[in-house]
Amino acid sequence: MRGRYITRTWQHDPSLYAPAKYRRACRYDAFVPDRIAEFDEPLPIEIAGIVSDAEAAIRSLNDRARPALRPLARLLLRAESIASSKVEGLQTDARSLARAEVSGETGRNVGPVVAEVLANIDAMELAVEETSAAPSITLEHLVEVHAALMGNAPNSAIAGRVREVQNWIGGNDYNPCGAAFVPPPPEEVPRLLADLCETVDADHLPPLVQAAIVHAQFETIHPFEDGNGRTGRALIHIVLRRRGLAPSYVPPISVVLAGDRERYIDGLTEFREGEAAGWIAHFCAAAARSAGLAERYLSAVEDLQDRWRERLRGQIAPRSDAAAWAVIDQMPGHPVITLPVATAVTGRSKSSTAVAIDQLVDAGVLVPLSTARRNRAWEADGLLDLLTDLEGGGG
């Protein structure tokens, strides 16, 4: 076992609005994990091979990166964020999310679930693009990612705040007695997070092994009252980016983990119980599969862009420097686009971008979402179908 249990007493609370049995005092066992900064367990040869193959798959995915394909990187990050939310039961489809994102940009309200998923995209972008570049990872960085994640949640009061109360998983809503798992007491959390940050900064383990260990330990600590799973999966990509394994494209690991949530949770339990090798093997297999899904997905998106360009040539054959080509280049990062967004991401004038959008509509590349004259938005034809396929694990 990678830690120890300590027995605590949940105090009697006669004022609690709950059935009498939940107001009584009871005893529970909280788990306090061992430090991981010195983790150096040797891996069986066959598992070391899984790790090597998975890292090779992620490198292959990133080898195809180049500046012109940056919008594809944003789309992969988006898929990872959506899937990470799905693990936690926050269900929304890619098309609804993309349209809601545009509604939010134009000042209209979006539903609470969509707002949380959009916040997860923001948190993942913060983690991968900014936090991972810090000279060293500190508690403040973890808190910032959590704040971005939970800022629009119904329980936003806990955003960016390390817990000072006992939490638990499973059981009932009133006390941890009978829970499936009780994380460490709150007074243990600060030192465990300091050890976690030290491990994120280390480089003595293969990057994927490091990411697997850091993620499992974070989920064991459960340092926040809510949002731990999504924050912990963002931490995976901080490690992979810092170690140089995924400098451009994130492997959408959560897509695979969400497809078999029970096996994922079992793997985290294996790690806690001392079976690190089994968890590492499962995690790396998921990473390898996600990298393969991403490669096939990127190829499909590039093929779709080529078809868009052919439609445009067949319609009007614009000049080589026309804004319409620039809009096509940027569309993978914005499956549903507005004129202000298209203008901003292409760097073209508003008038030339408006002409480009009309040309793309005439070519069947962009599909208008309404006939209104204000706050108009257009969907990239076929792109969200590919994203939905990726989110489903490739069909």
N, C-alpha and C positions, 0 to 999 in steps of 0.2 A: 504494500500500500504506500502511495506517495504522499504521506501525511499522517495525521492522527485525528481521532475524534475526541472532542471534549463535551462533557455532559453539562447542560445548563437547565435552569428552571424558568419556565415561562410563568410570570406572576399572575395570581388571581386578579381578575378585573370585573368587579360586580357592576360597573357602569357600562360595560360593553353591550351594544345592541346586537345580540346574537343569541342563539340557543344556549341554554344553561351549560351544556357540556363544554362549550367553547370558552366560557367565562372562568372555568376552574383552572387552578394551577396545574401545570404538567411539565414533564421533563422531555428534553429532546437532545439529540447529538449533532453538534455542528462540526463540520470538517475543516481542519486547518492544514493546508497543503505545505509540503516541504518547499524550500527555495529551489529555483531552477537555474540560477545564474551559473552554477557549476555543473549543469547537466552534461554528461559525456558518456552515456551508456553506449556500448558498441552495438551495432545493428547486425542481425543475421545477414549473411551474404545475399540471400534472395531479396530481402527488404532493401538492402543497400542498392541492389540493382533496380528496384522500383523507384527509389529516390533519384537515381542517376537518369533513368529513362524519362521521368516526369520533368526534371530540370531541363533535359534536352528538348522536350516538347515545348516548354515555355520559351526557351531561347529561340527555337525555330519560329514560334509565333512572333517574337519581337524582331527577328532578323528581317521581316518584311516591312518593318516600320520605316517611314521616311516623312519629311515635313508635309508633303502634299496629302498624306493619308491621316493627318492628325484628327480630322472629323470622325474617322473610324475608331480612333482610340476613345473618343468621347462616347460613342455609341456602345462600345464594349463596357465601359465603366458604368454606363446607364443600365445595361443588362445585368451586370453584377449587383448593382444597388437594388434593382427591382426584385431579383431573386433572393437577396439577403432579407428583404422585407417579407417575402413570401414565406421564408422559414418561420417567421414569427406570426404567421397567420394573417398578415396584411395583404389581402388579395386585390389586385387590380390588373387589368390587361393593358398591354402596351399602347393600344390605340386610345383608350380612355385616359390614360396617364398623359400621353402627348397632347391631347386636346385640352385637358385640364391645365397643363402647364402653360399653354398659350392663354387660357382664360385668366390664370393668375397674373401673367405678364401684363394683361390689359386691365387689371384692377378688379376683375370679377372673383367672387368667392368660389372655392373648390371644397369638396367634401373632406371630412376629417381624415379618412383613410388615405385619400390621394395626397393630402397635405403632408402626412407623415412619410409617405413613400418619396415625395419630392424632397423632403428634408433629408432623407437618407441619401439621395443622390448628392445633395449639397455636402453632407458630411463625408461621403466617400471621396468626392472631389477635393475637399479640404485635406483629407488624410493622405491621398496619393500625390497631389500636386504641391502641397505646402508643408504639411507635417513631416513627410518623409525626407524633406530637404534640410531639416533642422540639424545642427551639428551634433546634438544628442537629444534623445527623447526623454521628456520629463513628464511628471504627473500633469502639469499644466497643459501639455499637448493632448493627453488623453481626455482631459476635461473639456478642451476646446472642441474636439470631435464630438463628444457626447452632447455638448451644448448646441452644436449645429444640428445634430440628429433630433433632439427632443424639443427644440425651441417652439415648434408649432403643434406639439402633441397635446392631447387633452390634459395630461399631467405635466405641463411644461414647467411647473414650479420646481421640479427636480432636475431640470436641465443643467448640466455642468456642475453637479454637486455630488461628490463622493458620499455614499450613504453613511449615516450615523445611527442606523437602526439595523436590527436583524432582518434579513429577507430569507425567503425559502422558495423552493420549487415543488409544485404538487401539493397534495393534501387539501387543507381548507384555507379559507381566506382570513381566518382570525388568529391562528397561532401556528408555529412551525411543528407542533407535535404531530407525528404521523406523516410529515412531508416526505416526498421522494428523495429530496436532497436539501440539506441546510448548509449554505456557504459559511465561511468563517465569521465569527463575531466582528462587529464593526471596529473594535479596537485593534484587531489584527490586520485590517486592510491597508493602512498606510505603509507598513514595512513590507508587506507582500507586493504592493504596487511599486515600491522602490526597487525591489528585486526584479520585478517584471521589466521595468524600464532599463535596468542594467543589462538584462538579457537581450532586449531589443537592440541595444547598442553593440553587443558582442559580435564576433565573427568567427568563432571557433567551430561552429556547426555548419553543415551544408545549409544553404538558404531555406530550402523547403522544410527541412527538419526543424530549423529554428522557428519558422512560421507556425508549424504544427504545434510545437511545444508552447510557444508564446500564446497562441490562440486557446489551447486547452487550459492553460494556467489562468488566463484571463476569465474564461467561463467558470472556472472553479472558484475564483475569488468573487466573482459577481459583484464588482465594486459599486455599482449604481443600483438604485431602487428599480429601475426599468431601463430598457434599451441596451442591455449587456450584450445580447447576441449580435446585434447589428454593429455595435461599436467594436466588438471582438473580431468580427469578420473584416471590418475596415483595417484593423491592426495587422491582419494577414498581409494586406497589400502594402502597408507601410514597411514591413520587413522585406518583402520581395523587391520593392522599389529601392530601399536603402542598400540592399545587398547587390544591386545591379542585375538581378535576374530578370526583372520585368521593367526595363527603363521606359518603355513606350506603351505597351499593351498589357492590361491586366488580364490574366486568365480568369474567366467568370466562374470561379470555384463554387460560388453559392448556387449557381444553376444546377450543378450536380448534387450538392448537399441537399438542396430543397427537394430534389427528386426522390430522395430516400431519407427523410427526416429522422426516422427511428434509428436507422443505422448510424447516422451522424451523431445522435445523442448517445447511442451505445458506445461509439468510439471515444467520446469525451469521458464516459464512465470508465472505460478500459484504462485510459491514461491515469485517471485518479486512483484506480485500484492497482496501479503498478505495471500495467501492460502497455508500456509506451510504444513498443515495436508494432503492436497491432493497430494502434491509433495512427501512427506515422504511415504505415502501409496504406490504410484506408484514405487518409488525407492526401497522400501523394498520388494515389490512383485517381482520386477525384480531380486533382490538379492536372494530371496528364490528360484525362478525358476532356476537361474543360478547355485546355489548350487546343486539342484537336477540334472540338466544336467551334471554337473561335476562328481557327484557320479556315474551316469550311465556310463559316458565316462571312468572314471578310471577303473570301473569294466570290461568294454569291452576291455580296453588296457591290463589289467592283464590277461584276458582270452586269448587274442592274444599272449601274452608272453608265456603262458602255451602251446599253440599250437606250437609256435616256438621251445620250448624245446623238445616237443614230436617229431617234425620233426628231430631235431638234434640227439636225441637218436636213432631214427629209421634209421638214416643215418650212424653214426659212433660210437655212445655211448662213447663220450670222457670222460676222467677222471673228477672227481668231481671238481678238481681245475683248469680245463682247461680254457684258456682265452676266449673261445667261450661263456661260460656261463656268464662271466663278460661283454662281449659285448652285449649280450641279455639284461642284467640288465640295461645297459646304453642307449639302443637304443630309448626308449620313449623320451628322451631329445634331441635326434639327429635323426630325421626321415630320413634324408639323411646324410650319414657319410663317412668320408675319413679315410685313414690309420693314418695320424697324429692325427686327433681328437680322433679316437678310442683308440690309444695308450695313449693319454693324459688322457682321462676320465676313462680308466680302470686301469691305473698305471702299465700296463704290458709292457714287452719289445716289440720293434718294430717287431722283428722276430716272437714272439709268437702271436702277434696280427694279423700279416699278415696270419699266418697259420689259426687262428680263422676265419678270414674273408673268406678265401677259403672254410673252412668247412661249414660256414653258407650259402655261395653261393651254394655249392653242395646240401645242405638241403633245398634250396628254401626259406630260411629266408631272405637273402639279394639278391637284384636284381641289377646287374651291370648296370650303366647308360651309359657306353660307352665301347668300346674295346681298347681305347688308353692305352698305357703303363704308361703315366705320368698323374698326377693329377686325378687319378681314384676316383670315388665315387660310393656308393651303396645305394639303397633305401630299407628301412625296409618294407617288403611285408605286405600290408594291413593297415599299421599304418596311412598313410596320408588319406586313405578313412575314417577312424574313426575321424580324426581331421576335415576333411571337413564336416562330419555330425554334429559335435559339433558346428562348426562355423555357420552352417545353423540353429541352434536352436534345434538340435536333430532330424532333419527330419521333 
